[in-house]
Amino acid sequence: MDSELKEEIPVHEEFILCGGAETQVLKCGPWTDLFHDQSVRRPKLLIFIIPGECKSLDSNAQEIKDIYGLNGQIEHKLAFLRTHVPKDMKLVLIGHSIGSYFTLQMLKRVPELPVIRAFLLFPTIERMSESPNGRIATPLLCWFRYVLYVTGYLLLKPCPETIKSLLIRRGLQVMNLENEFSPLNILEPFCLANAAYLGGQEMMEVVKRDDETIKEHLCKLTFYYGTIDPWCPKEYYEDIKKDFPEGDIRLCEKNIPHAFITHFNQEMADMIADSLKDDLSKM
């Protein structure tokens, strides 16, 4: 975007109960409640970002069955839209990694969602266990998951919060990242166990590409594959490009890695903003 168009956008953090689990939500913009805010600040469009790792924060998750599993996480995102977003509000979905799989499943289960565009970034939507990283992750997450649980519990449970905070801050500094909100929960044994549990299901269940859903919603989908992505290698791009030659399926030319948020977030944001210009001009 042009520098003169850039402005400071307010960001605030909330914790809400969604589907029976306490959920962290980051809201960008001068609004807090889409249902009750009828002022000029109320947006006409919501950009709903579904990251690669979606973890709820507590264990009181009884409303959605198996909320920390693959199906539960999809229902969790749909529950948020049902309870916090008006039905007539236009949506842009942005899914990264397994969030791309969630996005396709959301469109499949609720095809009437008013989605004008969905971006699937470095999409892990097929053959996860066959990918270079998947061949390493599958035995760890599926066969040795309980060893990871016990190790994480023994190492992290007695660790003081000050030490955890220091480790996280040091890690962010090494990666040259700024952190506006506290990510302390990422070193909690419970959260690590949830991530391993979800990862194991991903390896076992994300196998066949959902061509039927892709075909039905192709006109609103944008796929963005990497050239150096060990989770969805270039051959996955070539296969889907061959099967859907008319689709908006792109291959990154900048060697941006799968975990782009660490150093290439601005490049990805600019790409999405440029791609949305035509859609937004029609609103």
N, C-alpha and C positions, 0 to 999 in steps of 0.2 A: 504494500500500500504506500501511497505517497506520504511523506513525512508530515505534511500539513494536515492530513486526515487523522493522524494518530492522536489519541487523547487518553488521559488516565481513566480507565474503567474501574469502578469500584468492585471489589471482590470480597465476599464475606462467606464465612463457614457456618453451617448449621448441622445439628444432629437431630434427625427425625426418626420416628418409629414407622417403618415401612415393611409390611408383610410379616410383622412380628419381630423384626430385628432393628436394632439401632443402626442408623445408616448415616454416614458422613456425606454431606452435599455441599459442593462449592458453587455459589451463585455469582454470576458476573453481570453487572448492570445495576441501575438504580431502582431495583424492585425487590420485594421480598415475598409477596403473596399474589400469585397470578389470578386466583379466584376472586379476591375481594378488592384488589387494587384497580379501580376504574379511572384512574387519573391518566394524564398524557404520558406518564412514565411507563405505563403498562405496555410491554412490547407486543407487536403483531406476530412475532415469530419467536420460537424457542429453539435454540441450538442445544441439542441434548447429546452430551459426550459420554460415550461408554468406553472406559479404558480397558486395557488388556487384563488387569487384575482387579476384580470387583469384589471387595471383601466387606461384609457387614461386621459389626463390632461386638455384638454380644450373643449369648447362647439362648436367649429367650425367643426362639424362632419357631413358633408353633402354628402360625397362621398359614405359612407356605410350607408345604411338605419338602423336606430336604433342601432348605433354602441355600445351603452352602455347596450344593451340587450344581451340575450344569443346568438341569431343567429349573431348579429353584431360582437360580440367578436370572434366568430369562423372565420367569414370572415376577421376580422382584422388580425388574425394570418396568414391566407392564403395570404392576401395582402402583409404582410411583407416578406414572403418567395418569392412571385412572384417578388417583386421590389428590394430585397436586397440580395438574395441568388441565385447563378447560378443553372440552372435546373439540371445539372449533378452532383451537389455536394451531396454526401451521407449524410444522416441525422440520428441522434438519437434524438427521441422525449422523453422528460421527463415531464409528466403531474402530478401535485399534486392536490388532491381534485377535484374541478370542472375543473381544467386543464386536468384531465384524460378524462372527458367528451368531452372537446374541442379536445383532441388528437384523440379520436375515430371518432368524426365528421369530422375532417380534413382528416383522412384516408378514410372515407366514401365518402366525396365529391370530393377528388382528389386522387383516389387509385393509380395513377401512381407516386406519390411522392416517391423519392428514399430513403425510410426509411429502414434502416437495423435492427433497434430495437426500440421499444417504451416501456417505463416504465410507468406504471400507479400506482402511489403511493397513498395509502389510497384513492382509487378511489370512488368519489361520482358520480356514473354512473347510479343509479337507486333508486327509492323509497326514495328520499331525505326527503320528508315531513313526511314519516312514521318512520324515524330514531329518536332516542331519542332527539337529538338536533333539528331535523326538526320539531318535534311536538311543540317545544318552538318557533322556529324561524318563522314558517309559519304564525301564527296570527300576530306577530310583523311586519314581512316584507310585508305581503299581506293585512292585515286589518288595521294596525295602522301605515303604512308607512309614511303617511303625518304628523302624529303627531311627528314622528321621525325627519322628515324634518324641521318642525317648531321649535322643541326643539333645534336641532343642529344649526340651523341658529341663533336663539336668543342667544344661549350660546357662539357660536364660532365666529360668524361674528364680533362682537365688540372686541373680544379678541386680544390684541397686538401680533405681530409675536414673540416678545421676550418671552412672556408667553407661547405661543404654543411650541416654541423651548425648553424652560425649561421643560415643561411637557413631551415632547417626550424624551429628554435626560434622565430625571428622570425615565421614564418608562423603557427605555433600560437598565439603570443601575440596576433597581430592578430585571430585567430578566437576568442580567449578560450578556448582548449582546453588541458586538461591532458594530458600525455603520460607514461605510466608506462614505456613501452618505446621503445627507439630505432627510429625509422623511417628511418634513413639510407639504406637500400637504395632508397627511392622516387626518389632522384635519381641512381641508377646507370643509365648508358645501357642496360645489358642489361635491367633491369627495365622501363624506359620502352619499350623495343622490344617486350618481351613484352606489355605492356599495349596497345600500338598494334596488334600482331598479333591479339590476342584481340578487341579492339574492332572491327577490320575484319571479322572473321568474324561477330561479332554483327550488324553492319549487314546483311550479305549473307544470313545463314542464319536469323535470328530474324524470321520473316515471318508464318507462319500459326499461329494459336493452336491448341494441341493439345487440341481439345475432347474427343477420345476418352479421353485420360488424365484430364482434368478431370472428366468424367462418372463415370469408374470410381472416383475417389477423392474425389468431391465432399463426402462426409460428414465428411471429416477436414481439409478445406481452408478456410482463412480468407484472403480477399483484402482488401488495404487499399490503396485508390487515393487519390491526392492531387487536389486541385482546382487546383493551380498547378504541376503536374508536366510539364515539357517533354519528358520521356522517354516517359511514358504518359499522354496527355491525357485529360480527362474523358470524351471520347466513347468511349474504350476501356472505361472503367468502364460506361458506359451500354449498350454492345454486349454485354458479358459478363453484365451484370445482366439484360438482356432474354433472353439465351439460357439462362441458368441462374437463374431467379427464385427457386428454392428454396435456392440456395447462400448461404453466409455471405460476402457480398460487400459491403464497406463503403466508404463515401466519407468521407474525412477532413473534419471540420467545423472544424478549427483552423488551416487554412492552413499545415500543416506541409510543408516543402519535400522534394524527393526526397532530398537529402543531409541527412537529419534528424539524423545522428550529431553534427553540429557544434553544434547548440543545442537539439535536441528529443529527445535520447536518453532522458531520464527519462519524458517523456510516452509515448513508444512502449513503453518497458519496462513502465510501469503498465498500458497497454492490453493488452499480451500477458499479463501476470500475471493481470489480471482475467478475461481470456478463458479462461485455463487452469484456473480454479478448479474448474469442473465436471468436467473430465477428470481432474484430480489427485485429486478426492474419490472417484473410482471405483477408484483403485489400492489 
